[in-house]
């Protein structure tokens, strides 16, 4: 994607600056961009290391596994077709808990595992099943307790209260997830040409 | 308002406390594990540095050349009707497409409008509450060789749009 977007940005803005004679600003920003990328990375380094370390501790415990049982009622609502399938439900809930805790590195492999298990039950192998669609939508809604990257960026820019956005983020995420699930249900119904697993 | 601030500031300490206590309870070598993770953190952060340089160059050029200003000016009348701050439009467009791209744009916005300003807070909330939708769909669909995605993109993008609108409204409400 960036292979398309990046050159477009460069070509448009560089030629615009040359034609409009805005070269001094452009030159300044070229040098500034490398500096700000490096200083952001250095500032991010501390928070990211701290957080990866904490999350490593979490992933070595049975915390994720123990939290999955709280999701049971929600899973039965979101994945009515998987009600009897304990194995897939377990994989889905592991992925969701890992996402909620911000264990991005752990969440993706767990999610891929869940997708593979759902594919075994899928009747049309080249098409997403209902459960898969719901699962992907939930993953794209990114429900997360601590938005670590944003907090790290905010503190690197000298925010007075880097964590002040945590609560607003929860509300916005929940709204996004609810809307996503709702629209996914509609899309699932409308695209129900043939049977999907 | 106090309770919101309290919840926001208690979340991170609580999660860290819970995890460390859990590790101790299960008799793990908690500090060694922490170090392993932290080393991974260095790798992750440094591996996005080249991406950030490239993107900061492109986004910085868009701003300094005046192109961004022009685009915002053109889009402003429409965005004003929707009551959506036009400074945030580039972020809203890039967010579902590119993770590191949206980090660069969000940082740029926070720097230019003030990290604790209303716009800065909305940008932060958008970053926290939405995902790189296109990437997620691509990874999950391609790992099991799915070709027909049954318009999943519509549902996922609806979630993103809802998250962006909700972020704007909530931040305006509590500021």
Interface residues (C-beta under 8 A of the other chain):
Chain A: X1 X2 X5 X6 X9 X10 X12 X13 X14 X16 X17 X20 X22 X25 X26 X28 X29 X30 X32 X33 X34 X36 X37 X38 X40 X41 X44 X45 X48 X49 X50 X51 X52 X53 X54 X55 X56 X57 X58 X60 X61 X62 X63 X101 X105 X108 X111 X112 X115 X116 X119 X124 X125 X126 X127 X128 X132 X133 X135 X136 X137 X139 X140 X141 X142 X144 X145 X146 X147 X149 X150 X151 X153 X154 X157 X158 X159 X160 X161 X163 X164 X165 X166 X167 X168 X169 X171 X172 X173 X175 X176 X177 X178 X179 X180 X183 X184 X186 X187 X188 X190 X191 X196
Chain B: X4 X5 X7 X8 X9 X11 X12 X15 X16 X18 X19 X20 X22 X23 X25 X26 X28 X30 X33 X34 X35 X36 X37 X38 X39 X40 X41 X42 X44 X45 X46 X48 X49 X52 X53 X54 X55 X56 X57 X58 X59 X60 X61 X62 X63 X64 X65 X66 X67 X68 X94 X97 X98 X101 X103 X104 X106 X107 X110 X111 X115 X116 X120 X121 X124 X125 X126 X127 X128 X129 X130 X131 X133 X134 X136 X137 X139 X140 X141 X143 X144 X145 X146 X147 X148 X149 X150 X151 X152 X154 X155 X156 X158 X159 X160 X161 X162 X163 X166 X167 X170 X171 X174
